[in-house]
Amino acid sequence: MSGTMMDNKPLSPSSAESEPTEPINESRPDASSVAPASLPLDLTSSPSSAASSSSLSISMTGARRESPLREVLVGREGMYPGTRWVIYLVIAFVIFQVEGWLVMSLRSHVNVFWWRFLIEFSMMLAAILPGFVMARIEDRPFGDFGLPARRAFGRNFWMGTLWGIASLSILMLALRLTGAFEFGSLSLHGVRIFKFAAYYAVFFLVTGFFEDFLLRGYSQWVLSQGMNFWPAAALLSISFGAIHGGNSGEAKTGLVAAGLIGFFLCLTLRRTGDLWWAVGFHVAWDWGESYLYSVPDSGALLPGHLLNSSLRGPDWLTGGSVGPEGSYLVFVVIGALWVLFDRAYPEVKYGVNPVTRTLSPS
């Protein structure tokens, strides 16, 4: 029981019976001699009442000791943002472990392309399904976390796609002009060109949903309530860069670039009000690197790419094993993206009201 409820608890019948009976013929004290309610308990109550109050105090202390983590995890307004984020991550981890067991059972029955797709799809589900659970806990629509269904594949998505393929093409053109990139001949022919184009479009759409919702969806929403938008964005963008460290061909320059691209995508969330622009950009950038220009993407050169292209020159220019994301020129592109996007989308449409703790323009 809470302290307030226990403070208001009436004395037990046994305590009332132990009160000394007042003689009928004894004179009543005047108002000035009555002890005020604010005096200490031992001056206004009988010994038995004081004992009862003491036992209540002891029971209150015992109740607090029964749940020592409560004060750390729960505040007056409910669970702290950090607590809710941990719950989200734990649910995501459990789902991914279960899915991992199921996917592993199919390993010998599918080819490498479907195997890669199943892994990516399982990670997407592990990131998004806990969002629906947290929406029930938070008692709010799932769309508040960045992926409203009413805007699915609408204007923001296609504008993000356009910006993504255009910015990557500018980077590749710059590398071509310096002699660091060669298009080469076609690697695919006939209907396989369209099959792999469609495959990688869907593959990287799943990747976009996974990475953007995990690090800029619910996580960004809930952490913004505890540390405001940009500190949360910085923390999650650093995490986004660090996650890429698991790729075999990654390097420090590529990790920094990935983190900065993630930070830029936080700006797109802030200014468009949802993640659809970021998902579109993410799909186009990864599809352009891995399929269209056929270069390493965060250290991985995927099979089924369109061209027999090549990169040659110093690593600071070509990106080395990382690919164009590891080139120093990518930082120029990211800076230009930030400036241009800031001017094209000047209005803030996503934020957290510190009073109501709800999404609102700020």
PyMOL commands that set and color helices and strands:
alter all, ss='L'
color gray80, all
select helices_A, chain A and resi 3-7+13-17+31-33+41-44+47-66+70-73+81-104+107-109+112-138+142-145+149-151+155-177+191-216+218-227+229-246+252-272+276-292+315-318+320-322+324-326+329-344
alter helices_A, ss='H'
color red, helices_A
select strands_A, chain A and resi 74-75+78-79+181-182+310-311
alter strands_A, ss='S'
color yellow, strands_A
deselect
rebuild
show_as cartoon
